Amino acid sequence: MNNPLIEIAYDDREHADLLLAQLSLHDNVYLVKKRLTLGDYQIGNWLIERKTLPDLVVSLCDGRLFSQVERLSACDHNTALLIEGSSRDIASYDITREALIGALCSISINFNMPILRSLSQAESAKILYFCAKQLHGRETDLIHNGRKPKRKKNRQLFILQSLPQVGPKLAKRLLNHFDNIEAIFTASAEELCKIEGIGQQKSRKIRDILTS
C-alpha cells in the first residue's frame, strides 16, 4: 500500500538546503515553497519555527527571541519551535547554560509551545517528516474512523477547522462571536470580516467553500 501524500510548506527565505533535500527523498512528501508570514515550515494547522542554536542565542541576547515567540503564540495556528545544533556550536558565545535553559523553560511553560531538538539539518528533516506523518494520521483517524471529539463544543470546533485557513484559535473566536455553527455558515463575508484574524480574502474563501 502506498504512503499517503503529505504536504509540507516551507518559507522561501529558509536556508536549509540539506534539510529540504532530505525531505524530498520521501516519495510521499510534497514540498511547497511559499512566503510564510510566521514560522519556517507549515504542516496542516501547525507552524514550526526552526532556529539553529547560534541563531537562538543571538536572538535571546539582542531581545528578539521572546517577541518572535509571542507573535507565533498569538497566531491562529498551533506552533512549535525546532532547535538545531549542539552545545559545541555555541561554545564561544557569551551565554550561560542556565540562561539558555531558563529561556527554553519560559517558552515551553509561559507560551505553551512545544520544543523539538535536533543535532543537524538531516535530523531536523526526520523530525519534520515524523511530525507530518503523525499529524496526517491523526486527521485521517478523525475523518475516516469516527474518532471525533465527544463534547458538543469540541465537535463544533472540529467542523469549523475544516474551513479554509481556520485553525483552532480562529475556530474558537468564530464560535464565541456567532454562538453556533449555523450562524457562522450563513454569515456574510462582511460579517466574517468583523472577526479578528479574518480579512477580505479569507472571508471570500470561506464563503466560496460554503456556497460552491
Protein Blocks (a to p, Z undefined) as FASTA:
>chain_A
ZZddddddddfkbccfklmmmmmmpmkbccdddddfbdjbdehjbccddddfklmmmmmm
nopmmmmmmmmmmmmbdcddddeddfklmmmpccdfklmmmmmmmmmmmnopacdddfbf
klmmmmmmmmmmmmmmmmmmmmmnopacfblklmmmmmmmmpghiafklmmmmmmmnopa
klmmmpcfklmmmpghiafklmmmmmmmmmZZ
